[in-house]
Amino acid sequence: MAEPASDAFRHETERLVLRDWREGDWPRFWQLTNTPAVMRWLGDEADEATKAGARERLEGYRRDHGHTFWVLERKDDGGHLSGEMLGFCGLKRSNVEGEAVFGMMEVGWRLREDAWGHGYAKEAAIASLDLGFHRFGAEEIVALTVDGNTASWGLMRRLGMTRREDLDFEDPRWGPHLNPSIVYSITRDAWQGQTR
């Protein structure tokens, strides 16, 4: 496997590493996350065309904006899932054309099933929000989910994000069980003003 470029993104938290994608990451990522449980609220399991489109978008975000949904790894520290890829977490620009959220910075995450319930998503999302506000200059960051995905919007609330019904929208790519898309957001001032 080729070594990452010297300008490759890498950010560490207490237990985790957020980093740029490498060629060999993609098969492992899909093996870990393309499951019925993980993909339940994300349009169901991805076929090859969907996988290729997702890769193109994630690499495009990095190229065009300097950030993306980065690979999320557990540090090799002897703990739960030590040294393992957990999924992704990070920042992108919302790409829902024609909606109020289009172009806004968006935080998101997707973790493998056996990584759920250990606080990894919250730890990675806190790091991503910090990066969004302090490194990438966001004034406000949104997060998107659906009403049925209680784990997702529950984390958004725990992060201090506020429900923004004024930004909700119907996404024609998905059926009724994945609509409407609901939106949470947090401003830089609100983020800096809360204690975590």
Number of C-alpha atoms within 10 A of each C-alpha: 7 7 7 14 9 6 7 12 16 12 15 15 13 9 17 24 22 23 22 21 21 14 9 10 14 14 10 13 18 15 10 16 20 19 15 14 13 17 15 14 17 17 13 14 17 17 9 8 9 11 16 12 11 13 14 11 16 17 18 15 17 18 11 11 12 14 24 28 26 27 23 28 23 24 19 14 11 9 10 14 15 15 16 14 21 27 25 23 27 25 28 27 19 19 14 13 10 8 14 13 21 13 13 18 24 27 24 23 20 21 19 20 15 11 18 14 10 10 11 19 24 17 16 27 21 18 19 26 26 17 17 23 19 13 10 15 12 17 14 18 24 26 26 20 22 18 17 12 13 11 12 19 22 11 15 25 14 11 19 17 21 18 18 14 11 9 16 20 17 14 15 10 8 14 11 9 12 21 18 17 17 20 24 21 22 21 17 17 11 13 19 12 9 9 6 9
